């Protein structure tokens, strides 16, 4: 599935800009170092909170100068579509075994998820609270505790 070209008019805000994706390497799969530990000055998840603040500040801004403002101005359906496209690209890189590309696509997924949260009026702290509520609970037990949705 070919990606649509991204024009300079649809650039993300400076806080989320990425450089061009590197050309795919023809050698064996790139081996990434294990995830850094917090004691080693690892990047923090608080970057998502800062991204949320940046995207929130773009709400109502001029869509011609902010990618986030442009997405937000186009409404829920377009935001959901972009999130889905980025999620598919993430899956493609995972299946292809391209860890470096998967990292970039994962960042895209998180960015578009944050845009979706801003659009829906969801605060990241609500999501963090839900994750903490589930922490330490077996995934099987947590899923079984959810109310059953009727079919149809």
Order of alpha helices (4+ residues) and beta strands (2+ residues): alpha-alpha-alpha-alpha-alpha-alpha
